[in-house]
Every structure is written in C-alpha cells, then in structure tokens.
Amino acid sequence: RVVLVGTAHVSQRSVEEVSRVLREETPDAVCVELDEDRHRALSESSWWTGLDLWKVIRERRVSFLIANLILSSYQRRVGMETGVRPGSELMEAARLGEESGCDVVLCDRPIRTTLLRAWRGTGWWHKMQLIAGLVGSVILPEESVTEEDLARLQEGDVLSGLLEELGDTMPSLKTVLVDERDRYMAEQIRKTAGKRVVAVVGAAHVPGIRKILESEESEFDLEAISRIPEPGRFSRLLPFFIPALVIGVFVIGFFLGDGEAFKEAALAWVLSNGAFASLGALAAGGHPLTILSAFVAAPLTSLNPTVGAGMVTALVQTFFRPPNVGDMEGLSEDLQSWRGWWQNRFARILLVFVFSNLGSTVGTFVAFGWLKELV
C-alpha cells in the first residue's frame, strides 16, 4: 500500500496534513521529495558557513550555485508570506519517520542533475527566458501569497492547466522538471521496502507518480535519466570558435595587413576587453584590485576558452574581501532583496563573477569593430 501526500512546499496546511497522515497510517517507510543536498540545506541552517568558495570557483560551479541561490531565495520569499519555511512539510515527514523508527527514503533525483539536464536540454531562446525569470524573481516585487492561493495549487484541475501551459511553451523543461522526476521518484517509491509506504511529494508530481505506480509497466531505466548530458556540439565549439577567429584575424593582419592598423586593433582589443570587464567588476562593487585584475585578465581570458575573466576576478575578490560568518549566516535573508546581493560579501563575489564575464563578452564584440579592419 502506497499513500501519496501532495503538498505545497510553503504551506502550513501541508505540514498539518503530513502530520495527520503519518499518525493515521503508521507506515513502514516514508519517502520524501528531497535529495541529499536539499535535505542537508534544510536540516543544517548554517551549512553555508562550511562552503569552500575557492573550490566552487575553481570547479566552475558558480553558475549552478547562483541558480540554486535564486531559486531558494524565491521560495523563501514566498514562504515569508505564509510564515512557513520552504520544505517544512518534507522535513516534518522525515522527522516523524525517524521518530517512529521507520525507514526514511530521500527519493528525489539530485538537484544538480535536474538543473543541468534542464539547462542543456533547453534552446537558447528559452534559456534567455529562464534567465530573465530568475533575475526578475530577485529584483521585482512579488504579490502577496495566501494560504488560499497555496490550497488552490493542490487542486488537480489547476495543476493540469499549469503543466499543460508549461508543456506547450517549454516541453523540454517540463519533461526534465516534472516527467522525469515523476519516473525517478515513482521507481524509488516502488523499490522501497515495507508493506505500507507514505510518500510526501509536491502536488504537481502526484498525478504522474500515481499513473506510473498503478501501471503494470516494468521498471524504468533510472540510469538514463540520471546522467548529466554532455553540452551540444555548438555549445562545445563556441568557446573555441571566437578565440580562434580572433587569433586568426590577428595573424592575417600581422602578415598581410597594415602595421599601424594591427597595432590599433591590438590596443583596441586590450582596452575594450579590459575596460568593459572592469566596468562589470565595478558595477558588482568589487575591490579596487579586483577591478584592476579584470582589466588585466579579460584580454587574455577572452582568448582562452578554459578560463573566464569572472573566475579570475572572483578569486581576487574572495582573497581581498572574504565573506565572514555573518555574511554566510545572513545570506538567505540578504538575498530577499536586490540590495542584499551587494551588501552581502558572499553574494557580491558571485556578482563579480557574473558581471566581469558579461563585461568581457561585451568588450569582445565591441573589439570586433576594429578587428575587421585588419582583413
């Protein structure tokens, strides 16, 4: 017997419903819509203090960290409207399960796998829409959310309409965020030992999981939807194409073009990349030496697809303005407003990374105006 409990992740009603069902069912096992990383983030409020930011930058996981922070910030902002911490019902399910001595299974797919599969399976236009939506969730004011609004989200007809709309506009995104996770969680629930299992999941996943559990279909190949896909050929080649193009133009200009034009183009390349990257670091509130490092690094990193200007400036910013314990502990609260991103030293490092890279990219395209004179 499997009992599915559909919840809204910032709803007090959901917390109470989970508690009621677990008391009545006395299950052998409890499955919750969490993975190891999300469970740690919810159970350890100070886990940010142990984050190795140097390692995150070196391993090029800053973009993933920023996306995770924005999503968490948005959900926490909604939770503040109802006075319920995001994921409270999931943690309540895990807590009650542990107290009763039954098995607690974290049945969701790793969040990093889900985000990367969603990103790499989405076209460029939809990626821009996603980025705009993420940025908007930080800088735009939100309408108040009530418990009644959250209750309506648990109604099947409302959810069906939302999922149909998502499927029409971004089918690949719905596949990764909803359909694949339905399959993953259903299989984890199916494999869970015990005669009576309670599964606590977001209401959006209940119809899909129920359909899969009620079907007589054989086990799914979880490995296929657990792999992080390689970037597309275009995405892999683009970082090499631009440096190769620039270097090729310089080589042609050196041997076949005018000497003065070559010098002017080289100077324009340095000034354009350096100036725009520095402006980006400045806009992010970077340390003076961070701004200087952006100017020095950008003309070189623009020709190296393995290292970005943002990686250099973020490391420099971390060295000269490292976040303190207060920054780490207050991160969740600071990210509720766009000003908080600049006031918090940890968040400012992430801004330095993004704005320096953006400035260097703008500088590269501006410099093409001079480079074309060489050929």
C-alpha positions as CSV (number, residue, x, y, z in Angstrom):
1,R,0.0,0.0,0.0
2,V,1.4,3.4,-1.0
3,V,-0.2,6.6,0.2
4,L,0.7,9.7,-1.8
5,V,0.5,13.0,0.0
6,G,0.5,16.0,-2.4
7,T,1.8,19.2,-0.8
8,A,2.6,22.9,-1.4
9,H,6.2,23.4,-0.1
10,V,5.4,26.7,1.8
11,S,2.0,25.8,3.2
12,Q,1.1,25.3,6.9
13,R,-1.8,23.2,5.8
14,S,0.6,20.8,4.1
15,V,2.6,20.5,7.3
16,E,-0.5,19.6,9.2
17,E,-1.7,17.2,6.5
18,V,1.6,15.3,6.5
19,S,1.5,15.0,10.3
20,R,-2.1,13.7,10.3
21,V,-1.4,11.1,7.5
22,L,1.7,9.7,9.2
23,R,-0.1,9.4,12.5
24,E,-3.0,7.6,10.9
25,E,-1.1,5.3,8.6
26,T,1.9,4.3,10.8
27,P,3.9,3.3,7.7
28,D,6.9,1.0,7.5
29,A,8.8,3.6,5.4
30,V,8.5,7.3,4.5
31,C,9.6,8.7,1.1
32,V,10.2,12.4,0.8
33,E,10.8,14.6,-2.3
34,L,14.3,15.5,-1.3
35,D,17.9,14.6,-2.4
36,E,20.9,14.6,-0.2
37,D,21.9,18.2,-1.0
38,R,18.4,19.7,-0.4
39,H,18.0,17.7,2.8
40,R,21.3,19.0,4.1
41,A,20.4,22.6,3.2
42,L,17.1,22.3,5.0
43,S,18.4,20.4,8.1
44,E,21.6,22.4,8.6
45,S,20.7,26.1,8.6
46,S,24.4,27.1,8.9
47,W,25.7,24.8,6.1
48,W,26.7,27.9,4.1
49,T,29.4,28.5,6.7
50,G,31.2,25.4,5.6
51,L,31.1,26.1,1.9
52,D,34.5,26.2,0.2
53,L,34.0,29.1,-2.1
54,W,37.5,28.7,-3.6
55,K,36.7,25.2,-4.6
56,V,33.3,26.2,-6.1
57,I,35.1,28.8,-8.3
58,R,37.9,26.5,-9.4
59,E,35.4,23.8,-10.3
60,R,33.3,26.2,-12.3
61,R,30.2,25.6,-10.3
62,V,29.5,29.3,-9.7
63,S,26.6,29.5,-12.2
64,F,25.0,26.4,-10.6
65,L,25.4,28.0,-7.2
66,I,23.8,31.2,-8.3
67,A,20.8,29.5,-9.8
68,N,20.4,27.4,-6.7
69,L,20.5,30.6,-4.5
70,I,18.0,32.4,-6.6
71,L,15.5,29.5,-6.6
72,S,16.0,29.1,-2.8
73,S,15.6,32.9,-2.3
74,Y,12.4,33.0,-4.4
75,Q,10.8,30.1,-2.5
76,R,11.9,31.6,0.9
77,R,10.3,34.9,-0.1
78,V,7.0,33.1,-0.8
79,G,7.4,31.2,2.5
80,M,7.7,34.5,4.4
81,E,4.2,35.5,3.2
82,T,2.7,32.5,4.9
83,G,5.2,32.2,7.8
84,V,6.2,28.7,6.7
85,R,9.8,27.8,5.9
86,P,10.1,26.2,2.4
87,G,10.1,22.4,2.6
88,S,8.8,22.3,6.2
89,E,6.3,19.6,5.3
90,L,9.1,17.5,3.9
91,M,11.3,17.9,6.9
92,E,8.3,17.2,9.1
93,A,7.8,13.9,7.3
94,A,11.4,13.0,7.7
95,R,11.4,13.9,11.4
96,L,8.2,11.9,12.2
97,G,9.5,9.0,10.2
98,E,12.8,8.9,12.2
99,E,11.0,9.3,15.5
100,S,8.7,6.3,14.7
101,G,11.7,4.2,13.7
102,C,10.6,3.6,10.1
103,D,12.9,4.0,7.1
104,V,13.2,7.5,5.6
105,V,14.0,7.5,1.9
106,L,15.2,10.6,0.0
107,C,13.5,9.7,-3.3
108,D,14.2,12.7,-5.5
109,R,16.8,13.0,-8.2
110,P,19.9,15.1,-7.3
111,I,19.1,18.8,-7.8
112,R,22.3,19.4,-9.8
113,T,21.5,16.6,-12.2
114,T,18.0,18.1,-12.7
115,L,19.2,21.6,-13.3
116,L,21.9,20.6,-15.7
117,R,19.6,18.3,-17.7
118,A,17.0,21.2,-17.9
119,W,19.6,23.7,-18.9
120,R,21.3,21.6,-21.6
121,G,18.1,20.4,-23.0
122,T,16.6,23.8,-23.5
123,G,17.0,26.0,-26.6
124,W,18.8,29.4,-26.5
125,W,15.5,31.4,-26.6
126,H,14.0,29.5,-23.7
127,K,17.3,29.8,-21.8
128,M,17.1,33.6,-22.1
129,Q,13.5,33.4,-20.8
130,L,14.7,31.4,-17.9
131,I,17.5,33.8,-17.0
132,A,15.1,36.7,-17.3
133,G,12.7,35.0,-15.0
134,L,15.4,34.2,-12.4
135,V,16.6,37.8,-12.5
136,G,13.0,39.1,-12.3
137,S,12.4,37.0,-9.2
138,V,15.1,38.8,-7.4
139,I,14.6,42.5,-8.5
140,L,10.8,42.6,-9.0
141,P,8.3,42.9,-6.1
142,E,6.1,39.8,-5.5
143,E,2.4,39.8,-5.0
144,S,1.2,38.5,-1.6
145,V,0.6,34.8,-1.4
146,T,-2.1,33.5,0.9
147,E,-2.8,30.0,2.2
148,E,-5.9,30.1,-0.1
149,D,-3.7,30.6,-3.1
150,L,-1.5,27.6,-2.0
151,A,-4.5,25.5,-1.4
152,R,-5.7,26.1,-4.9
153,L,-2.3,24.9,-6.2
154,Q,-3.1,21.5,-4.8
155,E,-6.3,21.1,-6.8
156,G,-5.8,18.8,-9.8
157,D,-7.5,21.0,-12.4
158,V,-5.3,24.0,-11.6
159,L,-2.2,21.8,-11.8
160,S,-3.3,20.2,-15.0
161,G,-3.6,23.7,-16.6
162,L,-0.2,24.8,-15.3
163,L,1.5,21.7,-16.6
164,E,-0.2,21.9,-20.0
165,E,0.9,25.5,-20.4
166,L,4.5,24.6,-19.4
167,G,4.4,21.7,-21.8
168,D,3.2,23.9,-24.7
169,T,5.8,26.7,-24.1
170,M,8.8,24.7,-22.9
171,P,8.2,21.0,-23.5
172,S,11.8,20.0,-22.8
173,L,11.7,21.8,-19.5
174,K,8.5,20.2,-18.3
175,T,10.0,16.8,-19.3
176,V,13.0,17.3,-17.1
177,L,11.5,19.1,-14.2
178,V,8.3,17.1,-13.9
179,D,8.0,14.0,-16.1
180,E,11.5,12.6,-15.5
181,R,11.3,13.3,-11.7
182,D,7.9,11.6,-11.6
183,R,9.5,8.5,-13.1
184,Y,12.5,8.7,-10.8
185,M,10.5,9.1,-7.6
186,A,7.9,6.5,-8.6
187,E,10.7,4.0,-9.1
188,Q,12.3,4.9,-5.8
189,I,8.9,4.5,-4.1
190,R,8.3,1.2,-5.8
191,K,11.7,-0.1,-4.6
192,T,11.2,1.0,-1.0
193,A,10.8,-2.0,1.3
194,G,7.7,-2.3,3.5
195,K,4.1,-3.2,3.3
196,R,2.9,0.4,3.9
197,V,4.7,3.4,2.4
198,V,3.8,7.1,2.7
199,A,5.3,9.3,0.0
200,V,5.3,13.1,0.6
201,V,5.8,14.9,-2.7
202,G,4.9,18.2,-4.3
203,A,1.3,18.2,-5.6
204,A,2.4,18.7,-9.2
205,H,4.0,15.2,-9.1
206,V,1.1,13.3,-7.7
207,P,-0.8,12.6,-10.9
208,G,2.3,11.4,-12.7
209,I,3.6,9.2,-9.9
210,R,0.2,7.7,-9.3
211,K,-0.2,6.8,-13.0
212,I,3.2,5.1,-13.0
213,L,2.7,3.2,-9.8
214,E,-0.7,2.0,-11.0
215,S,0.6,0.8,-14.3
216,E,2.0,-2.7,-14.9
217,E,5.0,-1.3,-16.8
218,S,8.3,-2.9,-15.9
219,E,11.0,-1.0,-14.1
220,F,12.4,2.2,-15.7
221,D,16.0,2.6,-16.6
222,L,16.9,5.2,-14.0
223,E,20.5,5.5,-15.3
224,A,19.2,7.1,-18.5
225,I,17.5,10.0,-16.6
226,S,20.3,10.2,-14.0
227,R,23.1,11.1,-16.4
228,I,24.2,14.7,-16.9
229,P,24.2,15.1,-20.7
230,E,27.2,16.5,-22.5
231,P,26.9,20.0,-23.9
232,G,25.7,20.2,-27.5
233,R,28.3,20.4,-30.3
234,F,27.5,24.1,-30.8
235,S,28.0,24.8,-27.1
236,R,31.3,22.9,-27.0
237,L,32.7,24.6,-30.1
238,L,31.5,28.2,-29.5
239,P,34.1,28.9,-26.7
240,F,36.9,27.8,-29.0
241,F,35.4,29.4,-32.2
242,I,35.6,33.0,-31.0
243,P,39.2,32.9,-29.8
244,A,40.3,31.0,-32.9
245,L,38.5,33.7,-35.0
246,V,40.2,36.5,-33.2
247,I,43.7,34.9,-33.3
248,G,43.2,34.1,-37.0
249,V,42.3,37.8,-37.7
250,F,45.4,38.9,-35.8
251,V,47.6,36.5,-37.7
252,I,46.3,37.7,-41.1
253,G,46.6,41.3,-40.0
254,F,50.2,40.8,-38.9
255,F,51.4,39.2,-42.1
256,L,49.2,40.8,-44.7
257,G,47.7,44.0,-43.1
258,D,49.0,47.4,-42.3
259,G,51.3,47.6,-39.3
260,E,49.6,50.7,-37.8
261,A,46.2,49.1,-38.2
262,F,47.5,46.0,-36.5
263,K,48.7,48.0,-33.5
264,E,45.5,49.9,-33.3
265,A,43.4,46.7,-33.4
266,A,45.6,45.1,-30.7
267,L,45.3,48.1,-28.5
268,A,41.5,48.2,-29.1
269,W,41.3,44.6,-28.1
270,V,43.1,45.2,-24.8
271,L,41.3,48.4,-24.0
272,S,37.8,47.1,-25.0
273,N,38.0,43.8,-23.1
274,G,39.7,45.3,-20.1
275,A,37.5,48.4,-19.8
276,F,34.2,46.5,-20.1
277,A,35.3,43.7,-17.7
278,S,36.5,46.4,-15.2
279,L,33.2,48.2,-15.5
280,G,31.4,44.9,-14.7
281,A,33.6,44.4,-11.7
282,L,33.0,48.0,-10.6
283,A,29.2,47.6,-11.0
284,A,29.3,44.5,-8.8
285,G,31.1,46.5,-6.1
286,G,34.4,44.8,-6.5
287,H,37.6,45.6,-4.6
288,P,39.9,48.1,-6.4
289,L,42.4,45.3,-7.1
290,T,39.5,43.1,-8.3
291,I,38.7,45.8,-10.8
292,L,42.3,46.1,-11.8
293,S,42.6,42.3,-12.2
294,A,39.5,42.4,-14.5
295,F,41.3,44.9,-16.8
296,V,44.5,42.8,-16.9
297,A,42.8,39.3,-17.2
298,A,40.0,40.0,-19.7
299,P,42.1,40.5,-22.8
300,L,43.9,37.2,-22.1
301,T,41.0,35.1,-20.8
302,S,38.9,36.1,-23.9
303,L,41.4,34.1,-25.9
304,N,41.3,31.1,-23.5
305,P,38.1,29.1,-23.6
306,T,39.1,27.2,-20.4
307,V,39.3,30.3,-18.1
308,G,36.9,33.2,-17.9
309,A,37.5,36.7,-16.6
310,G,35.0,36.1,-13.9
311,M,37.0,33.2,-12.5
312,V,40.0,35.4,-12.0
313,T,38.1,38.3,-10.5
314,A,36.0,36.1,-8.2
315,L,39.2,34.6,-6.8
316,V,40.8,38.0,-6.3
317,Q,37.6,39.3,-4.7
318,T,37.5,36.3,-2.4
319,F,41.1,36.9,-1.4
320,F,40.8,40.6,-0.6
321,R,37.1,40.7,0.6
322,P,36.4,37.2,2.0
323,P,32.9,36.7,3.4
324,N,32.7,36.4,7.2
325,V,30.5,34.2,9.3
326,G,27.8,36.9,9.4
327,D,27.7,37.1,5.6
328,M,27.2,33.3,5.4
329,E,24.6,33.1,8.2
330,G,22.6,36.1,6.8
331,L,22.8,35.0,3.2
332,S,19.3,33.7,2.9
333,E,17.8,36.9,4.3
334,D,20.0,39.2,2.3
335,L,19.1,37.6,-0.9
336,Q,15.4,38.6,-0.4
337,S,16.2,42.0,-2.0
338,W,18.4,43.1,-4.8
339,R,20.3,45.4,-2.5
340,G,21.2,42.4,-0.3
341,W,23.2,40.9,-3.2
342,W,25.6,43.9,-3.0
343,Q,25.6,44.2,0.8
344,N,26.5,40.6,1.5
345,R,30.2,39.8,0.7
346,F,29.4,36.3,-0.3
347,A,26.8,37.3,-2.8
348,R,29.0,40.2,-4.1
349,I,31.6,37.6,-5.1
350,L,29.0,35.9,-7.3
351,L,28.1,39.3,-8.8
352,V,31.7,40.0,-9.6
353,F,31.9,36.6,-11.4
354,V,28.8,37.3,-13.5
355,F,29.4,41.0,-14.3
356,S,33.1,40.5,-15.1
357,N,32.3,37.7,-17.6
358,L,29.4,39.8,-19.1
359,G,31.7,42.8,-19.5
360,S,34.4,40.8,-21.1
361,T,31.9,39.3,-23.5
362,V,30.6,42.8,-24.5
363,G,34.1,44.0,-24.9
364,T,34.9,41.2,-27.2
365,F,32.1,42.0,-29.6
366,V,32.9,45.7,-29.4
367,A,36.5,45.0,-30.3
368,F,35.4,43.2,-33.5
369,G,34.7,46.6,-34.9
370,W,38.4,47.3,-35.0
371,L,39.5,43.8,-35.8
372,K,37.5,43.7,-39.1
373,E,39.8,46.5,-40.4
374,L,42.7,44.1,-40.4
375,V,41.2,41.8,-43.1
